[in-house]
Amino acid sequence: MKVIITGGGGFLGSQLATKILDKGTLTGPSGEQETVEQMALIDANFPAPQTDERIQEITGDISEKDVIESAIGGATNVSIFHLASMVSGECEERYDDAIRVNLEGGQNIFEAARGLKGRPRVVFASSIASFGGEDMPDTQTDRTKHTPQTTYGMTKACLLYTSPSPRD
């Protein structure tokens, strides 16, 4: 299995990569544990290079489709963890970049996964920010109304509602 982690150079992405590689397996499309043979980490920068030979670091922007295609590299048994995102105040200051990275980049990832043969698994780390501000209910479900109050929350909510449906 090949694992792709967007935001792989960040705190969460690097921690996730370490845990997955330490475990050595993930649940595959069959429902069984499968060996993680390769891992591609995508990020705008990497503070420290990885030393595990299974890791390929890809410096790039997820809003560029060829970056995603490079990470997939022809693999068919793929699990993608989508963690890359511009956050909070950065989105307010750089609105156009936030739309490009958070929304268009996310759509690129989902479209690439949709085009793969087999059954890729995509884990999308959304955000409580997509539900709104201080008036949120204590518990959010799939039926909770999204009322984002920030650009960051809005891009997460939009991506949830504009992602392509899986192929039949």
Secondary structure, 3 states (H helix, E strand, C coil): CEEEEECCCCHHHHHHHHHHHHHCEEECCCCCEEECCEEEEEECCCCCCCCCCCEEEEECCCCCHHHHHHHHCCCCCEEEEECCCCCHHHHHHCHHHHHHHHHHHHHHHHHHHHCCCCCCEEEECCCHHHHCCCCCCCCCCCCCCCCCCCHHHHHHHHHHHHCCCCCC
